[in-house]
Structures are given as structure tokens and as C-alpha cells.
Amino acid sequence: MTEAERRAERSRWIALVVCCSALFMTLLDVSVTNVALPSIANATGAGPSELQWVISGYTLAFGLVPVLAGRLGDDHGRRLMFQIGVASFALTSMLAGVAPTSGLLILARVLQGLSGGLINPQVSGLIQQMFHGNERGRAFGALGTTVGLGTALGPLVGGALIALGGPHLGWRLVFFVNVPVGIVVIALARRYLPHDPATGHHRLDVLGSGLLGLATFCVLFAAVEYDSLRDLRLVWLVLPAVVLLGLFLRRERLLTRLDADPLVDLRLFRRPSYTAGVVLALVYFPAMAGLPLVMALYYQQGLGYSAIESGVGITAYAVGNAVSAPTAGRFVTRIGRPMIVGAALTFGLGAVAMAVTVHHTGSHAALALAGPLFVMGIGSGALITPNQTLTLMDVDPLVGSTAGGVLQTAQRIGLAVGQSVIGAVFFASVHGPGAASYAHALGNAVLAALCFVVAAVFVGGLDLYRHGARVRGRVGGVERPATPPPR
């Protein structure tokens, strides 16, 4: 390998670290604000509904834009859109940190979520652009580690920042910390991210973007509002979501057939691996998001832990995720789809062990539950990374950001649904104060999560069976002609 090749190799991996740093920043802000809510209420006078929207506004906005952001990245440059997203995220984080009232804080959080949603599709597209073969699996392994740690460590990081800054400044540090990180990421991105390939600009499907955005809004709004209101009437929002999604698919099918710049080229879904990966993310992420949430509730409301103690209590889950994600990324191209099924089963076994253990713990509940949480983390890390790798493996890198945006939209919907459904089961099962009541509620929440895990195992198993059938078809000489790739 020549010196120039060694420099190029080193630059690619530094670029991956830059991408993962930005991704970690956006994911951390999904949960890091939870522990700051009491301080925010004291500083701004926010009521319960306003505090809920400090969280929900970010989550909702974050999930609305990945597909549109991916299309913009594919057409106008991922490097450019990545830098715009990071700069916007740093700026809106600063606005959130200086917000004098709850209304301005909610507005800043919504803008912050839109900026985060602009960043994430560019990361998956850049990985496809920079890495190939086994290296792509390793790169997605690093991405999977980032997803797991960013989701799980939010309460711990938030608690530490509040302890550092005190009740008045601490909650503002939660947002201010993104500003220097964003500046460093932009500087490194300008140096190390690859220049965008010349793909030509296409007409933006504004109507399609609106239809998909409104459909996603209906689902996410119902999920995040139910998480606070417990009002079953919100389920009716599923009906307009279905109608809007149907209109979107009809429009995209027409534009795909006419080759007229659709927002999502539906030929992507002719690839069984891509379709299975998107569906699997949609059904697995509810379990992955819902159980850590109710674990935090069990620790704080059932056992009386502080926010930072609760964060430490679920650290074993983050550690398991961090251990398995890079390893799974290294071997996914060799093992393939069986890893997906095995990982889902591992997560499910860890959840069952947690439900059994929680009924036999005393004052050392966090220590007793560390083992099951670690097993769950192992399963989660070994599923997210391989699923992302295998889902995008056969996708043309020219449409990599759009494909990644669709996958991330499925993940965001899964996260919101999981938090609302599993959270609802948990709260409905709490009958009075005390550790025993909350342990019973946690057991029922595990049963709800296992329904999603079983669905994930079924989707993974079906994809494994279809893949085996395709392999047998090639051996027998009856393979069907390949589907033409989207433009």
C-alpha cells in the first residue's frame, strides 16, 4: 500500500468518527433532556403539558424529515447537507440553552429535531459511499454502537451535566454542550468528508414530501401525545395517516413508472432484503425503545432512585450494546441473516430473564438486573447493525441517503410507538405505590415488548427462508432476472 493509499484509508475512518460524533449528538438529545425536566420547570415555569412538548417536539420533528433529507443529500450533496445539519443543530441547541420561556424552548427543540433529522440520512449515505464489502459491515458496526450508546446513555449524561452545573445552569449545559461539539465536527467534516459525486439535480417531489410528512406526523403525534394524555381517541389519527400514505404510494408509483423524480423510488422495495429490513426495524424498535424507558420508571418511581442512579442502573444495557455492535458489524457479511434472528431471540431471552428477576430482587435490584440488561444489550447491538448493513447492502450508493432515510423513518415510528404502547401497558399495570406494584407493571411491559420481538423474529425468519430459496434457485438454475436498480 502506497503512502497516498494509507492516507486515504486513514481519512475514511476519521470521516466515520466525524459522522458518528454528529449522530451521537442528535440521538443523545432524544433522551438527555428527560432528567432536566424538573430544573426546566423551575426556571421557566413550564407546566406538565409544556414539559411533555419539550421532549415530544424534538421527537416529532426528528421523525418527520429523514426521507426528504435523504433525497436532498442524494441530489445536492451529502457533505453539504451534513454540514448544514450540524451547523443548524449547534445553533438551535444554543437557542434552547438561552431560552427564557417554555414556549421559546419548545420552538427551539422543534427546530433542533428538524436539524437532527437532516443529519442522520447523510451518515448512512456517506458510509455506503466510502466503504464497500466487509469494511461496510465494520463501519455500520461503529454506527450501531453509536445508536445504542446514544439512546442508552442520555439519562446518565444529562444527570452528570445537571450535577456539574447545578439546578439553574445544569439544564442549559445539556444544550450548550452541543455547540463546541458541533463546531469541531464541522471543521473535521470540511477536511475529511469525501466530496459529493456529480449526480445532477432532480426536481424535488414537493407534493410527495407533503403527503409523507403529514402521514408520519399523524402517527408520531398520536404516539407522543398518548404517552402523556392516555387518550384513546388519538388512535383515530391512524385513519388519515393510512389515507395519506395510500395517496403518497399512488403518487410515487406513478412517478417511478414515468421515471419522473419520485421522492422514494419504489423499485427499492423490489429488493426483498431492503423491504424485510425496513419492516423489521418497524417491529423491533418498539421493544428496543420501550423497555429502557419503563426500566427508568421502575427505578425512579418504584424504587426511589435519582435520575443519575437510574441512568447508572441501565448502563449494563449500553455496555452490552457497545460490545456486540462492532463485533456483529465485523461478521455480518459472513453470517448474514441468521445473525438477525439470533439477535432478536437473545434480546427476548434477556427480557424474559429481567421479568423473572425483578420479582426476586430487594434493595440491590440494579445489580441483580445488570445481567439480563447486558444480555438485552448484546441482542440489540447484534441486531441493529446487521439489519442496517443487510438492508442497504444491495442499494445503489447514488440513492443511499434516501434509502437510509426511509429506514430511519421506520425506526423513528417504531421508537415512538414502543414508548407509547409499552409505556401505556406499564402505567395501566401499576396499582398503588411500592416496589412490588412496579415490578408487576414491569413484567407486563416485558410481555408487551415480547410481542414486538416475536414479530421481529418472524420477519427475520421469513427473510432468511426467502434468501435460502433464492440461493437454491440459483443453484438449480431457475433464478429470476435481477430487478433493475433505481436511477
Secondary structure, 3 states (H helix, E strand, C coil): CCHHHHHHHHHHHHHHHHHHHHHHHHHHHHHCCHHHHHHHHHHHCCCHHHHHHHHHHHHHHHHHCHHHHHHHHHHHCHHHHHHHHHHHHHHHHHHHHHCCCHHHHHHHHHHHHHHHHHHHHHHHHHHHHHCCCHHHHHHHHHHHHHHHHHHHCHHHHHHHHHHHHHHHHHHHHHHHCHHHHHHHHHHHHHHHCCCCCCCCCCCCCHHHHHHHHHHHHHHHHHHHHHHHHCCHHHHHHHHHHHHHHHHHHHHHHHHHHHCCCCCCCHHHHHCHHHHHHHHHHHHHHHHHHHHHHHHHHHHHHHCCCCHHHHHHHCHHHHHHHHHHHHHHHHHHHHHCCHHHHHHHHHHHHHHHHHHHHHHHCCCCHHHHHHHHHHHHHHHHHHHHHHHHHHHHCCCCHHHHHHHHHHHHHHHHHHHHHHHHHHHHHHHHCCCCCCHHHHHHHHHHHHHHHHHHHHHHHHHHHHHHHHHHHHHHHHHCCCCCCCCCCCC
